[in-house]
Amino acid sequence: MYEDIIKEIKSNLGSNKDLNKQYLSSQIEVYKDHPYNKEIIKEISRLMWDCLSDDEKQEFADISNNENPILDILNDIYYDIENGNYETPLAKLDRFMETFPEMFEDDKVSEYHFFTNPLEEITFRKYIGPKKEMRYIPDNQPLLDLYYVYGFLLLETQQFDKAEEYLKKAIRINPVSARIILELSEIYKVHTYTFNEYFIRTCDALKYAYYPQDIARCYRNLGNYYIEENQTKTALALLIYSMEYEASPLAYAEIKSLQSKNDNLELSLTECMDIIESKNIQLGPNPFILQTLDELIKEYRKNKLYNQLLYFLELKFDLTNDEKILSEINEIRNNY
């Protein structure tokens, strides 16, 4: 039904852009009460954009760049958040969200996403994939950051239900963001009767993670899970292995505490890895992530796109500590 309507509308467009704009405006009125009115009007709006002159498009872009409430509120609160003051930013966001209009909401035809880089999009397509037509949220509309930051602040003030709502909004936009999934998992650590959801979400984050800090946090989370399950040896193995990716003082303190309560139990790195694998838990970065990094590096190297190449080489080096990669990074920095 939707596709037939859009096809008919497009068939009535001609070469005169002014007449096209008038016709499209009339169609908005025609379909305002249609069951698919939201989706039809969105597509008509996209067709209207194509009818604008270059000057009109530039004028619209200038207005959009000058009037960016999402960016303005985020810039206004970041300083306080970075300095550990959560009360003031939360109050500002509470007021902001009261009047904030819904933007880039999924509908019956389209779903809206934002990915930080091609690695995330490739990962999304591999493990989840779009169920509808996929559209991209513009870079200048940081809706993902807005929902994530608001969810984080709500969680910090123990408003668990509301925090879950906004973190899930962020995950809808980027379902493979390990950072956001891990934040959501904290709710299921303290606000549910069982740790099952906490475990599942953490394993999802581990599958998608490509920063060492996120991988380490996943293993610490899993260590906490096995502490609750009274499987001390597994918990200890996970916490020790997490230190391969981030030397966390809190993890170190937890390791020492567990060892002191269990006859100073010592585990070698190999023993830790064996225990983790025996639990069918992913060991280290997802091989698909490493493979995709290699493919992106190869592509950008071939096309001599050095900024992009450097970005993905640095991601790969942080995960592998490969000296050959470090040499290439230094060569690019010195020569380009």
N, C-alpha and C positions, 0 to 999 in steps of 0.2 A: 504493500500500500504506500508506504513512505517513498520507496524508490520510484514508483510510478508517478507520484505527484511531482517529485523533484525533476524527473525526466521530462514531464510535460512543461514545467516552468522553464527549464533550460531550452526546450525546443522553441519557445516563443520569444527568445532573446534574439536581437538583431545586432547590427553593427553600430547603431546610434546609442551611445552610452547614456545620454540624457533620457531618451525614451525608455531604455532598459531600467533606469533608476525609478522612473515613474511607474512602470509596470510592476517591478519588484515591490515597490511600496504598496501598491494595490493588493498584491498577493498576501502580504502580511495581514491585511484586514480580512481577506477571504478566508484564511486558514486560522484565524485567531481562536476559534472554538473547536478546532479539530483535535481528536485524541492525540495526534502527534504534533500538536501546535508548537511545542517547545523545540522539537527537533527540526521541524520545517522552517521555523523562523530563524533558527541558527544558520541553516544552510542558505536561506535567502540573504541573511546578513553577510555571509561570505561572498555570495554573488554580487551583492551591492559594493563590496570592497573592490572587486575587480572592475567595477564601472567608474571608480574614482580616477581622476587624473593624477599624474605624479605629484603635482603641487598639492592637491587635496590630501593625498596619502601622507606627504611630508608634514603638512599642517597638522593632521591628526596625530602623527608620531610625535611631533614637538609638544603638542598638548599632553599626550600620554606620558611623555618623559618628565614634563614639568609638574604634572599632577599624579603623583604616585604614592597614595596613602600607605600602601603596604611597606614600601621601602622607607618612607618617612618614619613610621612608627618603629620599625626594626632598628633604624639608625638611632632613634631616640632612646631606646632601652638597652642597647648592647653594652654600653659603658657600665651601667649599674650591674648587669648580669655578670660581666667579667670580673667585677669587684665583689661578687657574692651578695649583692643587695637584690633580693628577689621581690620584696614587698612592693616597692615602687613600680617596677616594670609590670608586675601582675595587675596592679590597680589600673595602670594605663591600658593594658591589653583588655582587661575586663570591660572598660568603657568603650574601647575601640570595637570590640567584637559585638557589642550590643547593637550597633548600627551598620556593621560590615555586611554588605550584600553578598549573597552566594555567587561565587565565580568559578567557572570551569568545572561545573558539576557534571558528572556522568549523566547521560540520558539514555533513551531507548536505542539510540543509534550509535552514539560516540562515547568513548572514554578518554579522559584527559590525563596526561602523564608529564612528568619532568624528570630527566636523568642528568646527573652531574657530568657524565662523560659517556663515550660510546661503550665502554666496558659494562656499565650498568645496564644500558639498553640491550646489549647482546645477551647479558645474563638474564634479564627479564624475559626476552623472547625465548631463551632456551628452557627456562624452568616454569614460566607462568604463561606468557603470551597473551595478547589482547583477545578479548571475547567479542569486541565490537570494533568499529572503525577507530583507529588510534589517532588522536590529535595531541599536539604538544603545547604545553603552557609556555608562553614567552619568557625569555630570560629576565625581562624587566618586571615580571610579576612574581616575586618570590613567595608564592602561596605555600609552597612546601616548608620553607623556613618559618613562616608565620605560624602554621599549625604545629610544627615541631616545637618551637620555642614556647608557645602557649601551653602545649601539653606538658613540656618539661617543668614549667613554672607551677602548673596545677598539681603535678605529681609531687614537687618539692613541698607544697603546702598541704599534701595529703587529701586533695580533692580527687579521689581515685576515679570515680565514675566519669567525671568531666574530662579528666586527663586522658582516660582511655578513649573517649569519644574523639578528641582532637588528634591524638597520636594515630588513631585508626584513619582519620581523614588524611594525615600525612602519608601513611602507608598506602592508602588508595592511590595517591599521586605517584609514589615511588615504592613499589612493593619489595624491592631488593635492597633498600637502604639498611645496612646492618646497624648503623647508628640509631635509626629510629626504632627498629625492631627490638634492639637491646633496651632502649628506654621504655618501650611498652612492656617488655618482659619484667621490669622492676615492679609493675603493678601486680603481676601474677605471683610475684615473690612474697608480697606482703598483704595482698587483699583477696586471696582465694583460700579455699579450704585444702586444696591439694597443690602440689608443685608440678602437675603434669603439663599445664599450659606454659609455665615458666621453662620447662625442659624443651618442649616442642619449639617454642619461639626462639630459644637460644640456639638450637640446632639449625633452624632456618637462617639465623643471622650468621652462623659459622659458615654455612654453605655459600653465602653471598659476600662475605667479608673480604676486603682486599687491603686493609690497613692493619699493620701488626698490632696496634693498640686494640682494635676491635676483635681481632682473633684472640688476643690474650684475655680480653674481658669475657669472651664466650667460654673459654676454658675455666676462668674463675667462677662464672655462673654455674657451669656444670659441676665444678668442685663443690659449690654450695649445695647444689641439688643432692649430690651423693652424701654429703654430710648429714642432710636431713633424712636420707634413706639409711643412715647408719652403716654405710659402706666406706669405712675410713680409708682403706688402702686405695680404692679408686679415687676418692676425693683428693688424697694426697698426690697421687700420680697426676691428676689434672692440674692441680695448683702448681706443682713443680714444673710441669710442661709449659704452663702459661708464662713462666719466667723466661722461656726462650724467645718470647715475642715482646714482652715488656717487663722490666724489672720493677715490679710493684712492691712498695714497702708493706702494704696491707696484705698482699698475698704471702710475702715472706714471713710476716708475723703469724699468719694463719697456719703456714707450714710448720713453723716451730712449735706452735701450740698443739697441733695434731700429733707431732712427733713426741712431744713431752708426755702426752696422755697415752701413748701407745708404745712404751718401751723403747723410745728414741728410734722408731722405725725409719730406716734409710732405704731409699730407692734410687737406683741408677737411672739415667735418662733412658737407656734402652728398656729397662723394666717398666718405666712409666709409659713408654710408647706401646709396649706389648699389652699392658693393661687397658689402655685407651682403645686400641684396636679390638681387643676382646669384647669390648662393650659396643662395638659397631659405631663408634664415634669417629667422625672425620679427623684424620691426623694431619695437622698443618693446613695450609691454604688448599682450597678446592682445586684439584688438578685442572678443571675446566677454566677457572680463573687464570691460572698460570699459562695455559695453552692460548687463551684469548689474548692475554697480554703479549705473548710472543707474536701472534698474528698481527696485532695492532702495531707493535714495534717494527715488524717487517714491512708493513704497508707504509708507515710514515718514513722509515729509512729509505725505502725505494723512491718515494716521492719528494724526498729532501725537505720534509716539513719538520724542521728542527725543534720548534717549540713544543709541538705535540709529541714528537719522538722523545724529547727530554723528559716530559711529564710521565710518559708510560715507562721509560727506562728507570726513572726514580721509584715508581711504584714497584716495579719488578725487583729492583735492588733491595728495597726495604723488606721485601718478603723472602729474599734468597741470600742476600749478602754475597752475591756472585762478583768476584773481583774483575772478571771480564766486563761485566755491565758497568762497574764503577769506572773502569778505564775509558769506556765509550762515553760515559757521562762527562768525564773530565775533558775528553777530546772535543766534544761538542761545545762545552762551555768556553774552552780556550780558543776555538776557531770560528765560531759562528755567533 
